[in-house]
Amino acid sequence: MTPQPDAYQDIRDAVRALCAEFPDEYHRKVDEQRAYPEAFVDALTKAGWMAALIPQAYGGSGLGMAEASVIMEEINRSGGNSGACHGQMYVMNAIVRSGTEAQKQQYLPRIAAGELRIQSMGVTEPTTGSDTTKLKTSAVRKDGRWVINGQKVWISRIQHSDLMILLARTTPLAEVKKKSEGLSCFLIDLKQAVGHGLSVRPIANMVNHETNELFFDNLEIPEENLLGAEGQGFKTILDGLNAERTLIAAECIGDGYWFIERAAKYAKERVVFGRPIGQNQGVQFPIADAFIEVEAANLMRWKACAKIDAHEHAGAEANMAKYLAAKASWEAANVCLQTHGGFGFACEYDVERKFRETRLYQVAPISTNLILSYVAEHVLGLPRSF
């Protein structure tokens, strides 16, 4: 299957060329060792791809969400896993959109230059999960500083990030008119925080994905580390979350194409009973069906990108793009594994690794059921179900 040229072909060609320097064997070894793809992420950073969304005035490329999504798609389509670095894109977007000029000047040029990594967003908590407005982590002003207490879970890339954006409650839930109010965002310097009020406990998991549980015990941070307006952190975090969902949709589309390309290639080459298995409708039809689903999901990805780049509210489009793309990539993964038969379980074919990686997005960063409830309520006008 030969990808058709599009308006972003120059970006695609450049990212593919870089990814070609890190073949399947590289990613396979990283996965086997449960390591971080440091060399790969460094190469992406030095080439400027991780600074795509940073405005040119702050040292970035000043590209839009569409271009950024192509970068993520091509990483996954080339056999890599953008989960190791995609946080740099969408977490930083909150600073671009909600940061003060001083914060932008302080952080963005260094992020663009690769001197700082901001790959972590601290939102989810063990007792509240996706019920974000009920989170219990608190931030209280004291003597010109913020004092933070609480707990977070499933917070990724802490060990490979310098900064984290944290969502905490600054006004008790009982004292606000709307439950989404009273939450605030903060920039956390992880190098200063770890061991001085912040403890990190890694969580082993089925994917080579560095994620953690965080414990805040009277962590003090400067007052100026507030990101966005106090009490409006939920809106600030949405700038990052809609970008996150759109970029992950693009990654799933990249995965989907990878699975389909591998399945089609194997189906052409594998000969059983005197003919290629791909000649059988029972083999070729599921591959064709998976391809159609990925192509359809891709259209919603572009719609979400267009909304974000036009600075329009993209909640529905970002959620639907993520839902469709994650579903399509998972179906493509199943088809690819089934097409390979027993060889699909062999590590050397990389199908089982990518199978595990793409399965994550049926659950995170937002579950499929929450997307369905969002569309039902906010798009279709149905009564809130929870």
C-alpha positions in Angstrom: 0.0 0.0 0.0 1.6 3.3 -1.2 0.5 6.4 0.9 -1.0 9.0 -1.3 0.7 12.5 -1.3 -1.1 15.2 0.5 -0.6 18.9 1.5 1.7 17.8 4.3 4.0 15.6 2.2 7.2 17.6 3.0 6.6 17.0 6.8 5.7 13.3 6.2 8.9 12.7 4.1 11.1 14.4 6.7 9.6 12.5 9.7 9.7 9.2 7.8 13.4 9.8 7.0 14.2 10.4 10.7 12.1 7.4 11.8 14.0 5.2 9.2 17.1 5.7 11.3 15.3 3.9 14.2 14.1 0.6 12.6 11.9 -2.0 14.1 14.8 -3.6 15.9 15.4 -0.4 17.9 11.8 -0.1 19.1 11.7 -3.9 19.8 14.8 -3.7 22.0 13.5 -0.6 23.9 10.2 -2.5 24.6 12.1 -5.6 25.6 14.2 -3.7 28.1 11.2 -1.6 29.3 13.4 1.4 28.6 12.7 4.9 27.3 13.5 5.7 23.7 15.9 8.4 24.7 17.9 8.5 21.4 14.7 8.6 19.3 13.1 11.4 21.4 16.4 13.4 21.3 16.5 13.1 17.5 12.9 14.3 17.2 13.7 17.2 19.5 16.9 18.3 17.8 15.1 18.2 14.4 12.5 20.6 15.8 9.5 18.3 15.6 8.7 18.5 19.3 8.5 22.3 19.0 6.0 22.3 16.2 3.2 24.0 18.1 5.4 26.6 19.8 5.0 30.0 18.1 8.0 31.3 16.1 8.3 34.2 18.5 9.4 31.8 21.2 11.7 29.7 19.1 9.2 27.1 17.7 8.0 26.3 14.3 4.6 28.0 14.7 2.8 25.1 13.0 -0.8 24.2 13.5 -2.6 21.2 15.0 -2.9 19.6 11.6 0.8 19.6 11.1 1.5 18.4 14.6 -0.9 15.5 14.1 0.9 14.5 10.9 4.2 14.3 12.9 2.5 12.0 15.5 0.8 9.9 12.8 4.1 9.3 10.9 6.0 8.2 14.1 3.4 5.5 14.7 3.1 4.6 11.0 6.8 4.1 11.0 6.6 1.5 13.8 7.4 3.9 16.7 5.3 4.9 19.7 4.4 8.5 20.1 3.3 7.8 23.6 6.9 8.4 24.7 6.9 12.0 23.6 3.4 13.2 22.6 3.0 15.0 26.0 5.6 17.6 24.8 3.0 18.7 22.2 -0.3 18.9 24.1 0.9 19.7 27.6 2.9 22.7 26.3 -0.2 23.9 24.4 -1.7 25.0 27.7 1.2 27.4 28.3 0.9 28.7 24.7 -2.8 29.4 25.2 -3.1 30.2 28.9 0.4 31.3 30.1 1.4 34.8 31.0 3.9 36.6 28.8 6.5 36.1 31.5 5.8 32.3 31.6 6.0 32.0 27.9 9.3 33.9 27.8 10.6 31.8 30.6 9.7 28.3 29.4 8.8 28.2 25.7 12.2 29.1 24.2 13.9 26.5 26.4 11.3 23.9 25.5 11.7 24.7 21.8 15.5 24.4 22.1 15.2 21.0 23.8 16.6 22.3 27.1 13.4 21.5 29.0 10.9 18.8 28.6 7.3 19.2 29.7 5.7 15.9 29.1 3.5 15.3 32.2 0.0 16.5 33.1 -1.3 15.7 36.6 -5.0 15.4 36.6 -6.3 11.8 37.3 -6.7 10.7 41.0 -7.2 7.2 42.4 -10.5 7.9 44.1 -12.1 10.1 41.4 -10.8 8.8 38.1 -12.5 10.6 35.3 -14.7 12.5 37.6 -12.3 15.4 37.4 -14.3 18.1 39.2 -14.3 15.9 42.4 -10.5 15.7 42.6 -9.1 16.1 46.1 -5.6 17.4 45.6 -5.6 20.9 47.0 -3.4 24.0 46.7 -3.6 26.7 49.4 -1.8 30.1 49.5 0.6 30.5 52.4 3.1 33.3 52.8 3.3 34.1 49.1 3.6 30.5 48.0 1.2 27.6 47.1 1.2 24.6 49.4 0.0 21.4 47.6 -1.3 18.2 49.2 -2.9 15.2 47.6 -2.4 12.2 45.3 -2.4 11.6 41.5 -2.3 8.3 39.6 -1.5 7.3 36.0 0.7 10.3 35.5 3.1 9.6 32.6 6.7 10.5 31.8 7.6 12.0 35.1 11.1 10.5 35.0 11.6 12.0 31.6 10.2 15.4 32.1 11.4 18.6 33.7 8.0 20.2 34.2 4.5 19.1 34.9 1.1 20.9 34.7 -0.9 20.0 37.8 -4.6 20.5 38.3 -5.6 21.1 41.9 -8.6 22.5 43.8 -8.0 26.0 45.2 -11.6 26.6 46.3 -13.5 23.9 48.1 -16.2 22.2 46.0 -18.9 23.2 48.5 -18.1 26.9 48.0 -18.4 27.1 44.2 -21.5 27.7 42.1 -20.4 25.3 39.3 -18.4 22.2 40.2 -15.9 22.9 37.3 -15.0 26.2 39.1 -12.4 26.5 41.9 -9.8 24.3 40.1 -6.5 25.8 39.2 -3.5 24.8 37.1 0.1 25.0 38.2 3.5 24.6 36.7 5.6 22.1 38.7 9.4 22.1 38.5 9.8 18.3 38.9 13.6 18.5 39.6 12.9 20.7 42.6 9.7 19.0 43.7 10.8 15.3 43.8 12.1 14.5 47.3 10.9 17.9 48.6 7.2 17.3 49.0 6.6 15.1 45.9 7.1 11.4 46.0 6.9 9.2 42.8 5.9 5.5 42.6 6.2 3.9 39.2 3.4 1.6 38.1 4.4 -1.5 36.1 2.0 -2.1 33.2 1.4 -4.2 30.1 2.8 -1.5 27.8 6.3 0.0 27.9 4.7 3.2 29.1 6.3 5.0 32.0 3.5 6.0 34.3 3.3 6.7 38.0 1.4 7.4 41.2 2.3 10.8 42.8 2.1 11.8 46.4 2.1 15.5 47.4 2.9 16.3 51.1 3.1 20.0 51.7 4.9 20.7 48.4 5.6 24.4 48.1 5.8 26.2 44.8 6.2 29.9 43.9 3.0 31.9 43.6 3.8 32.8 40.0 3.6 29.2 39.0 -0.2 29.5 38.7 -1.0 28.8 35.1 -4.1 30.7 33.8 -6.7 32.4 36.0 -7.1 31.1 39.5 -10.3 29.0 39.8 -10.5 28.5 36.0 -8.0 25.6 35.7 -10.6 23.3 34.2 -10.9 25.6 31.2 -7.1 25.8 31.0 -6.6 22.1 31.1 -9.2 21.6 28.3 -6.8 23.5 26.0 -4.4 20.6 26.5 -7.0 17.8 26.6 -8.6 18.6 23.2 -5.1 18.8 21.7 -4.2 15.5 23.4 -7.3 13.7 22.1 -6.7 15.0 18.5 -3.0 14.1 18.5 -3.7 10.6 19.9 -6.4 10.2 17.2 -3.6 10.8 14.7 -1.3 8.3 16.4 -4.1 5.7 16.3 -4.5 6.4 12.6 -0.8 5.9 12.1 -1.1 2.6 14.0 -4.0 1.6 11.9 -2.1 2.1 8.6 0.9 0.2 10.1 -1.3 -2.8 10.9 -3.0 -2.8 7.6 0.2 -2.5 5.6 1.8 -5.3 7.6 -1.3 -7.5 7.3 -1.6 -6.9 3.5 2.1 -7.6 2.9 2.0 -10.8 4.9 -1.2 -11.9 3.2 0.4 -11.5 -0.2 3.6 -13.4 0.8 2.3 -16.2 2.9 1.5 -19.2 0.7 -0.7 -22.0 2.1 -2.5 -24.7 0.1 -0.7 -23.5 -3.0 -1.8 -19.9 -3.0 -1.4 -16.6 -1.0 -3.7 -16.5 2.0 -4.6 -13.0 0.8 -6.5 -14.5 -2.1 -9.1 -15.9 0.3 -12.0 -13.6 1.0 -11.9 -14.6 4.7 -8.5 -13.0 4.9 -8.8 -10.1 2.5 -12.2 -8.8 3.5 -11.3 -8.1 7.2 -8.2 -6.2 6.0 -10.2 -4.2 3.6 -12.8 -3.5 6.3 -10.2 -2.3 8.7 -8.7 0.0 6.0 -12.1 1.6 5.4 -12.6 2.3 9.1 -9.2 3.9 9.4 -9.8 6.1 6.3 -13.2 7.2 7.8 -11.6 8.0 11.2 -9.0 10.0 9.4 -11.6 12.4 8.2 -12.8 13.3 11.7 -9.1 13.8 12.7 -8.9 16.6 10.1 -12.1 18.1 11.2 -10.9 18.3 14.8 -7.6 19.8 13.6 -9.4 22.5 11.6 -11.5 23.5 14.6 -8.5 23.8 16.9 -6.4 25.7 14.4 -9.4 28.1 13.9 -9.5 28.6 17.7 -13.0 27.3 17.8 -14.4 25.0 20.5 -13.4 21.5 19.4 -14.6 19.3 22.3 -17.0 17.2 20.2 -14.7 16.8 17.2 -11.6 16.0 19.4 -13.6 13.4 21.3 -15.2 11.8 18.2 -11.8 11.8 16.4 -10.2 10.0 19.3 -13.1 7.5 19.6 -13.2 6.6 15.9 -9.4 6.4 15.5 -8.9 4.3 18.6 -11.6 1.9 17.6 -10.3 1.7 14.0 -6.7 1.1 15.1 -7.8 -1.6 17.6 -9.8 -3.4 14.9 -6.8 -3.2 12.5 -4.6 -4.6 15.2 -6.9 -7.6 15.6 -7.0 -8.2 11.9 -3.2 -7.9 11.6 -2.7 -10.4 14.4 -5.2 -12.8 13.0 -3.7 -12.6 9.5 -0.3 -13.5 10.9 -1.7 -16.4 12.9 0.9 -17.8 15.3 3.6 -15.5 14.0 1.6 -12.5 15.2 2.6 -13.5 18.7 6.3 -13.6 17.9 8.1 -10.5 19.1 10.3 -10.4 15.9 7.2 -9.4 13.8 6.4 -6.4 16.1 2.7 -7.1 15.8 2.3 -8.0 19.4 4.1 -4.9 20.6 2.1 -2.5 18.5 -1.0 -4.6 19.5 -0.4 -3.8 23.1 0.4 -0.2 22.5 -2.7 0.7 20.5 -5.0 -1.1 22.9 -4.2 1.5 25.5 -6.3 4.1 23.6 -9.6 2.3 24.1 -9.1 3.2 27.8 -6.9 6.3 28.0 -6.7 9.2 28.0 -10.4 9.2 28.1 -12.5 6.0 28.0 -14.9 5.3 25.1 -17.9 5.4 27.4 -17.1 8.9 28.6 -16.8 10.0 25.0 -20.2 8.5 24.2 -21.8 10.3 27.3 -20.2 13.6 26.2 -21.7 13.3 22.7 -25.0 12.2 24.0 -25.3 15.2 26.4 -23.4 18.0 24.7 -24.1 17.3 21.0 -27.5 15.4 21.1 -29.0 17.3 24.0 -29.9 14.1 25.9 -30.2 14.2 29.8 -26.9 13.8 31.7 -26.4 10.1 32.5 -24.3 10.5 35.6 
